[in-house]
Amino acid sequence: MLNSVIVVDDEASIRNAVEQWLSLSGFNVQLFARAEECLAQLPPDFPGVILSDVRMPGLSGMQLLERLQQLDAGLPVILLTGHGDVPMAVEAMRNGAYDFLEKPFTPQHLMSSLGRALEKRQLVLENRRLHEQADLKVQLEGTLLGMSQGLQQLRRQVLELAALPVNVLIRGETGSGKERVARCLHDFGPRAGKPFVALNCAAIPEALFEAELFGHESGAFTGAQGKRIGKLEYANGGTVFLDEIESMPLAQQAKLLRVIQEHKLERLGANQSIEVDLRIVAATKPDLLEEARAGRFREDLAYRLNVAELRLAPLRERREDIPLLFEHFARSCAERLGREAQPVSGAQLAQLLAHDWPGNVRELANAAERHALGLASPNQAQAADGQSLAAQMEAFEAQCLRAALRQHQGEIKGVMEALQLPRRTLNEKMQRHGLLREDFLAP
């Protein structure tokens, strides 16, 4: 239950009396003598009620109501009025005020009005939160494409973790979309308006690593001309994405650990520490703890980075996402080049589904762009050369069955309806492809 109340009144005796009543009843109270001060310090989505006098120097209670209605029409405002102000207060309620109390009022009357107003505010904020979550979910579905259970679970995890102030480790093969997931963790969280800095640890020469991350002062080393802001300092307030973190030199791992622990860094050649507020999202192919046991990675840093972990399934383990992804990449390429989108034939789709995609989504995107240009992609040519049409169609049928079984979590009736197959035919096809209902049941 919400319990925050802002009291705006130019009379100190009224402010103090109301504060005493409310504090004794467990309310969190803020006091302001002027409406301008209240507006300057009011946070977005304030979780409470505004209690304001009508007649005040500067902005009146009526003008404050008007400003608050513009900022947040769902914020309850209760007006405190003198006897002669009642007609004015009634008019204010028509303009959006929640209630008015005529002075002098009793604590019981005040508590009753506040209780109702806080209940309304709680409903407004909860409804607003649900709408925002639904909007974010729709936006994320358009960013992390896929209908497989794995992708649906990944989107749920990303939305949950995006709002939390924790470091995240992303595990996945090359080309599986680790940077895109890291970007979503940033864009769908409270740091979205701050910098997102991506750094590939395997692409930086070891001699330049420290300067790249931490920056340097003028003359810190030979060739250090002028002061340079490092990537970590530049990302202050935002997110740093460290791809292939397993490639980071051990010496820099120790310095990164210190930044995470102390929220401070020092440029090369400097003696003064700089405070930084960072979220670290790291990505790796191997298991960092195994790397630590082999002496190639600091175990303490591995634990600091892996507060939460996201695992990205390779494309071969979520083949039902291939048609949607291929169509998306091909259409995007065609639009970018001003060309008409090329249709995908059944034989081409079977070839796509039969391929193992060792390069994952990156390789699929390349194949889709070649398709949009009217070129045969290498994987399609290989699939066509190595398999007969019958074999390709068999592979396509097996993938359709797997996708339906995953979607309906092994529920046979749903699979029959989705694929428009009688029970006996479905059983025969599942048996021929070695598919067992039990393998697709929900955990």
Secondary structure as UniProt FT lines:
FT   STRAND          4..8
FT   HELIX           12..24
FT   TURN            25..26
FT   STRAND          28..32
FT   HELIX           35..41
FT   TURN            44..45
FT   STRAND          48..53
FT   HELIX           61..71
FT   TURN            73..74
FT   STRAND          77..81
FT   HELIX           83..85
FT   HELIX           86..94
FT   TURN            95..96
FT   STRAND          99..102
FT   HELIX           107..141
FT   TURN            142..143
FT   HELIX           149..162
FT   STRAND          168..171
FT   TURN            174..175
FT   HELIX           178..187
FT   TURN            190..193
FT   STRAND          196..200
FT   HELIX           201..203
FT   HELIX           206..214
FT   STRAND          215..216
FT   TURN            218..219
FT   TURN            222..223
FT   STRAND          228..229
FT   HELIX           231..234
FT   TURN            235..237
FT   STRAND          239..243
FT   HELIX           245..247
FT   HELIX           250..262
FT   STRAND          264..265
FT   STRAND          274..275
FT   STRAND          279..284
FT   HELIX           288..293
FT   TURN            294..295
FT   HELIX           299..305
FT   TURN            306..307
FT   STRAND          308..311
FT   HELIX           315..317
FT   HELIX           319..321
FT   HELIX           322..337
FT   HELIX           346..354
FT   TURN            358..359
FT   HELIX           360..372
FT   TURN            373..374
FT   HELIX           378..386
FT   HELIX           389..407
FT   TURN            408..410
FT   HELIX           412..419
FT   HELIX           423..432
FT   TURN            433..434
FT   HELIX           437..440
//
